[in-house]
Amino acid sequence: MSKTRIEIEASPEPARGGFVLNLTADAPAGWQGRSVSLLLGEWPLARLTLGEAGPVKAPLDLRILARREDYVLHIRDETGAALDDAADWSLKGEFFEALRVSPENFLDKVQLHHSRFRSAPILEMAAHAFYLNHPEAEFVLRAAALTILSHRYLEKPADSLSEAETARVAWILDEAGTAVPEGAALVRAAEEAGSKVDWRHVRWTVSLATVAAHLSLYDESYEPALSFFELAVRHTHLVHYAKVSALNLVICAFAGGIVAHMLGKGEQAKTLLVQGVESVKPIVQAQDLMENVWVLGDLQNVLRAARQSYIALVRMKVIETRVSPPVIDDNAQIETGQVKSPLQKIILSGRVPRLQAHLAEYGAR
């Protein structure tokens, strides 16, 4: 005997910390007037009276969702008894889709720009739920989920994170601390075996290392940040496999170089900053300049970051320079704003006073 089909649709609208769901339910006569409660894990989401006209508004703060169990939807009656198997629940809308993202549809729903969820909170929820629900997924998907989550927090004002958001960032960094070396090991294994390197392993190792490095700066964790920056730069010779990683490779060389210099690691600073300059060669060689205009725009950003790496080498006195003819003019100063990355925003937020003071010592602006 087939179960009664009951449709519940959820339409989200933005709200501080998450969104408000507009929930509507359509049920046959035998279920009209019955009360059902929706829960995410142990968190009450909404109570619906089936067949009642008009949507029920249900606010959801994403910051309370921390565990795998928190993303499990439960349907209960007024006594608290489970109704999950009592009917054929047809759950519609992006909110419910985000709870069900699988390895098979992750790229379409969460990663690819042209097809992924348009709502930023829904995208965040989908990435987090996927990562928790699918620890068995391949490295590429897990790293992409962590990278997408990281971007959500790097997009927020760096000085505005709540206690719960700060805890989420710490969790992301813990996970990245395992995932980034995992990706690097996959790349290294292919190289040592003389096999073709999987471009996805390069791309997502570099991407995750880049965002994790910048998030590490939020509490002045300079040593972990430097480790992430250096690990990303280590893959510069593979840019022909992952051309999309080009800019990340240079901004990591620049940021890693100035952090290393601040930490008194002169040789590491020199290596990273020189790599930031020299990386222009393999990056340009890897590109098809006639592929699309985005390629040239990306190369402009690469060159700006490489130029700042060169200026940092000179202004921080990492390399000796001749006076005549001069290698740079007097007006050329370190300008973090010329590097298309989160670094300047983090500096201006006041979260890295030690780095800010170090840059100021060398005339940065």
Summary of the structure (lengths in Angstrom):
residues: 365
radius of gyration: 24.5
end to end distance: 72.6
largest distance: 91.0
contacts: 1178
relative contact order: 0.07
helix: 55%
strand: 13%
